Amino acid sequence: MKDSGVLVFAGGLEEEIELAFGSDDTGEIGGPITVSGEFLGGLTIIRVTSDDEAKMWGARLAQACGWPQEIREFKEN
């Protein structure tokens, strides 16, 4: 991804979900907020020109990491 010039940012998160904290809309802070048992393991941001290219990189990333990837467009404010 670096060599292709599409990588903007990549980073992993703490893997122990028990070490995560969450905050609700009241500002209360507590333990993890996941309900389904799934959690975000990291984040990769790429700059591409099409959805097809994003899907291709997402598939390659899933293969490299050995984990499914969710692919979404980043919406700037």
N, C-alpha and C positions, 0 to 999 in steps of 0.2 A: 504494500500500500504506500509505503514511503517512496519507494523507487518509482511508482506510477504517479506520484504527486497528488493523490486523492486524500491522504490522511491529514486530518486537522487535529484530532485529539484521540487518545485511547488511554484508558486506565481501568484497573480492576478495583473492586471494593473488598472490604473485610469479608471473608467467607463465613465466619461464625455468626449466624443470624441473631444469636442471643446477645451479641455485642452491639447490635443496631438499636437506635432510638427512633421514635416517631413523635410527631406532634399533630394534634387535631386542630380543627378550626377555632377552638377556644383558647389555643395556646398551651394546653396541657401537654406535658412531655412524659412519655412512658416507654415501654418496650417496643419491639418491632410491630409494625402495623399490617404486616402481611396476613391475609386470611386464608388464602388458598394453599399456602405452603411453598409457593414460588416466590422468588425474590430476585431483585436486580443484582447481577454479579459484576457488572462493569458497564462501561459506556464507550462506544467508538463513534466519533463524528467524522464523516467524510464529505468531501465536496465533489459532486458529480453533476452531470448535465441531464441525466434521465433516470426515470424509475427503473428501467431495465438494468442500467449500470449499477444502481444502488442494490438491486436484488442480486446481481452477480457477485458483488463484493460481500453482501450479507451471507450468501451461500458459501463463499470461500472462507469467510471468517468462522462460520459454524463448523466447517470441516477442520479448520486449524485448531479451534478451541475444543472441539468435541461437545459443544453445547448448542441447542437451538438459539436462533437469533431473531429478535423482533426488529423489523425495519420500519422506520417512520421518517417522514419529512420533518425537518427542524423548522419551526415557524419563528422568525425573528419579530420582535415587537416593533 
